[in-house]
Amino acid sequence: MVGRGLLAELPRALLERCPARAYAVISDSRVAELYGSRVLGLLREAGLEARLFPFPNGEWNKTRETWAELTDAMLKARVGRDGAVVALGGGVTGDLGGFVAATYLRGVPYVQVPTTLLAMIDASIGGKTGVDVPAGKNLVGAFHQPSFVLADIETLATLPKAHVSAGMAEALKHAVIADAAYLDALLADAALIHGKDLAALERVVTRSIAIKSDVVTADPLETGRRQVLNFGHTVGHAVEARSGYALLHGEAVAVGMAVEASLAESLGIAERGLAAAVRAALERFGLPFRVPDELAADDLLEAMQSDKKVRARAVRFALPTRVGEMLQRADGAWTVDVEPQEILQAITASR
């Protein structure tokens, strides 16, 4: 569900699509302050039992410890198997709230109510849930599809500009992997998007959801085509983790896309000019495209080798051949194994 003013429709949508005896509304502290009381009020006015379960804001709080605190709090509140979770917030909340729902009493239904651009167009779609661990991002988790996703574009009005730019990293990724015309449209709307024009943002959300939904519907468990959505994320997750989450997820993915586009060219997979086009698009939206000097290439490579996509110690990449098209090998596979030295060279070239 995508539109403006949709939060008011949440009680009706829950009754129709995710009926439950009680709702555990999980939200980070910032979003809880902005929208927690409003959502609880809407649910209670509709006669629904609801309680807010907040946790501290920040990617560094997407941990097993926070998962344990939330599940313990829900148990103490006697939320039963006839309950459901409402994940209200950004990507961290969606991942964490979804993982709580996937594991609480062996699994309860949940819904995603994303309030950031990145969550609306990426994190809330596809059923990936999980937490970060010392070895890397999202290494403990589960596939657990939400009953529905409700994206109220009006919540983006309170989104800091840096988070708008971070969300645009995922929109640019969608364009690079699937739709060259979409990239042109994003660049044409860049000024409106920077100004948080709601009509322009709604166009972004609608098209990106269509692209991601098409991919994950065809491959819900990431055994094939869904791997193309990892473009930028193999390097990006390493950059994000090794920076101590000083970079926003979208900012780290932007750096990852720049490196991986360069890698695709150096391997002869992509046509000439792809890396320059990706960097120019990232720069247009105020996103970083250089690997921070303080992050050692060897440390980033080590982090990539702990990535959940690694098989037989080989780091695998989903790489574009040109804007709008991803490599699919003759055997049908959507990823390629890349030698460590080639990865290190691409990182060095992207500083």
N, C-alpha and C positions, 0 to 999 in steps of 0.2 A: 504494500500500500504506500503510494508516494503522492504527496500533495501538501498543501498549506492548511494549517489549522487542524491537522489530523489527531493531535493529542486528545481533543474532545471526543473523538470517535473510539478511543481505546477501550472504554468499558463495553461498548456494543461489540467490538471486534473480539474481545476476550470471551464474552458470553457465547458468541457464535462459533469461534474457531479454537478456543482454548478454555473451555469451561473447567472450573476448579472450585473446591471448597474455600481455599484461601490462596492469596498471591504474595509471594516473597519478592519485593521490589529491591533488586540489587543495583547499587549505584555508587560511583566514587564520590568522594566528599564534595568536590566542586559541583558536579551535576546534581547531587542531592540537594545542595543549597539553592541551585537555580530552579530545578523542576520537581524535586522530591515531594514537597508539600502539595504542589498543584496536582501531580499524578495521584497521590494518595487521596486527595479531596475528590477528584473525579471518580475514582473507583468506589469510594465509600458512599458518595452521593447516589451512585447506581446500585447501592445495596451489596457491594462486594467487600469481602473481608480482605484487608491488605495491610502489610507492615513493611516498613523500610529497613533494609539491611545495608548500611553504608560501609565503605572501606576507604582507606587513604588514597588520594589521587596520585597517579604516577605509574609508569611502566614498571618501575622497580618494585611495585607492590603486587604485581601479577605473579604470585608465588604460591607454592604449596602451603606456606604458612597462612597466607590470607585465605586460601581455599578452606583450610581447616577452621579458621576463625568463623568464616561465614557458615559453614555446615554445622559447626557446634552451636552457633547462635540460632540457626533454624531449628535444630533439634530441641534446644531449650525452649523455643517458642511453640513447640509441638506442631510444626508444619508436617502434615502427613503425606502419604503417597497419593492422596487425592488433592494435593496442593500443586502449584505451578510457580515457576520463576518468571519474573519480568526483568530482563536485562536492560536498564535505562542508562544510556551513556555512550561513550566512545568505544574504540576497538578493544581496549583493555577490559572494560566492563563486559562487553559482549563475549570475549574469550573466556574470562573468568566466570561470569554468570552462567554461560553455557556449560562450562565444565562442572560447576556446582550442580546444575540440573542433570547433567549426564550421569553423575555419580551418586547424587543424594538418594538414599533409600533405593539404590540400584537403578535410578533414573526416573525423573519426573518431566512433564512437558515444560516447555519454556517459550517465550516470545522475545524477539529483539525489538527494542525501541531505540534505534541509534540517534544520537544527537550531534555527531560530528560528521563532516563530509567523508572522511576516510571510512568511518564505520558504515555510513549509508551505502557507499558504493562498493565496499570490499569486505570488511570484517564481518558484517552481519549476514552476508550471503554465502551459503554453501555448507554450513553446519560444522566448520572446524572450531573446536574449542580447546582450551589448554592453558598451561602456565609455563613460565620460564623457570629454568633451573641453572645452577652454576655452569653446567656444560654448554648451555646455549638456550636460544629462544624456542618456546613451544615444543619442547622435547617430551613433555608429559601432557597427554590430552586424549580426546576422543572425537569421533564424528557423531554429532547429535544435532539433527535438523530442527530448527525452530518451527513451531506451529504456524507462525506468520511473522513478517517483518513490517513494522509501521514506521515510515520515515516522514516526519513532519518537517518540511523545509524551513518553517519559521524558526525552528530551534537553532538554525545556522546563524541567525542574526546575532546571537550572543557568542559566536565562535571567534576566538582571537585570530587575527589575520595570518599569523604563523601557522595555525592549524588548518586554515583554508588552503594555504600553499602546500602543506604536508598532504592533505587529502588529494590535491591535484596530482601528486606523484602517482597515485594509483589510477587516476583517470588517464594520465598520459601513458601509463603502462597498458591500459586497456586499448588505447588507440594504436600503440606500437604493435601489440600482439594480434590485433584483429581488424582494425578499421582506419585506413589512412585518411579517409574523409573526415572522420571524427577528430583526428589530430588537427586538421585544418580548421574545423569548427571551434575547437578549444582555443586555438591561437587567435582566431577572430574575436572570440568572446573574452579574451584575457583581461581587458580593462574592466569589463562588467563583473567578472568573477572576482577580481581583486577588490572591487567595491562592494562585494557581497550582494549583488543584485539577485533577488530571489528567483526571478524568472530564468536568468542565466544558470544559476545553481541548480534549479529544477531540471533544466535540460541536461546538465552534467549527470545528475543522479539517475535520471531516467535512462539515458543511453548507456552509462556504465553498468547499471544493474542488468540491462538487457544483454550486454556482452558477457558479463560474468555468469548470469543465470543460464545462458545458452551453453557455456562451457561446463559448468558443474552439473547441470541436468544430464548431459551426455556421459559424464564420468564422475559420479558423486564421491567415490572413494579414492580418487587420484591415482588410478592405475594406468592412465594413458594421457589423453588430451588435456586433462586438467593441469598437468604439469606445466603447461605454457604460462599459467598464472604465476609461476615462480620466477619469471623474468625479473631480474634486479634483486631478487630476495636472497639468493645464495651469498652474494657479496654483501648485500644490504643487512642481512641479519648479523653477519660477522662484524660489520662496522658498528651497528647499533649496540651489540653486546660489549665489544671491546672498548667502546667509548663510555661505558658505564651508563648507557641510556641518556647521555647528554644530548644526543640528537633525537628528534622526534622520529617515529617509525617511518613516516613518509619521507623525511629528509635523508635517512639512511638508505631507503629504497632508491631514492633519486641518485645517490652516489653509486649504488649497486647497478642501476641501469646504465649509467655512463661507463662504468668499468666493463660490464658484460657486453655492451654494444661495441666497445673497443675490442674486446676479446673476439666477438663474432667476426669482426673485420679482419683481425690478425690471423684468424684460423681459416680465412677464405670462405666462411659460411655466409657472411653478409656482403651485399653490394657496397662499393665505395660510397662514402658520404653518410652512411647510416649513423655512425657515432657522432658526427658533427650535427646531424639533424636532431638527435636525441639531446645532446648538450644544449643546443640552441633553444629547444622547447623547455628544458628544465630551467634555463636561465630566464626565459620569458616569464616564468611563474615564481621567480625568486628562490629557486631551489638550488642546493649545492650540487656540484657535479665533480668535485675533486676530492680525492681521498685525503683526509686530514693528515698533516705531516707527522703528528704525534702517534699515529697508529702504524706500528711496524708491519711490513708486508708479511713477515713470517708469522706474526701473531694472528693476523687475519686469516692466513692460510690454515693455521692450526684450528681456528674456530670453524672454518668451513668444513674441515674434515670431521667435525662432530655433528654436522648438519644431518637431519633425519633423512635427507635424500641420498646420502652417501651409500654406495653398495660396493662391497669388496674393496673398501678404502679409496675408491675412485670418486672424485668430486664431479657431480653431474650438473649440467647447465641446460636450461631451455633458452635457446637463442634465436633471435629474428634473422631472417634473410634480407628483409627490407621492411620499411614501415608498413604495418598491416598484415604481415605474413611471418609465420614462425616455421622453423626447420622441422620437418618430419622426415626421418630417415627411411631408407628403402624397406627396412624391416618393420616399419610402422611406429617405431619409438620416437618420442618427442624430446628426448634429451641426448646429450653427448657427454662422454667422459673426457675430461681435460687434464692434461699433465700439469703437475705442480709448477714447473718452470714457466709454462705459458700463462698460468694464473698470476704468478709473481710479476711477470713482464707487463701484463695488462694493468695491474695495480700501480706499478712504477710509472707507466705511461699516463696514468690518470691523476697524477699529483699536480 
